[in-house]
Amino acid sequence: MFRTNPSREFQPETVNIEDLVPQDHLLRKINETIDFSFIAEKCRPLYCQDNGRPCIDPVMLFKMLLIGYLYGIRS
């Protein structure tokens, strides 16, 4: 006999990102070793303090470029 359970497709699933990335992953080691806070201080004079839209965190942008370089992602 064929039956479907329509309520099953709407059940929420909780996912912890810490469980998805192994503890010995290269990016975890980089994040623990390198202090990226210097990037924010270097970029602070390039942004207006009281005008315009809030910026995207320069540290996050740098990390995105680094990951792209390490994994060969071009865009």
Residue pairs with C-beta under 8 A, 6 or more apart in sequence:
21 27
21 28
22 28
26 70
27 67
30 66
36 59
36 62
36 63
37 59
39 58
39 59
39 62
40 57
40 58
40 59
42 58
43 58
47 55
67 73
68 74
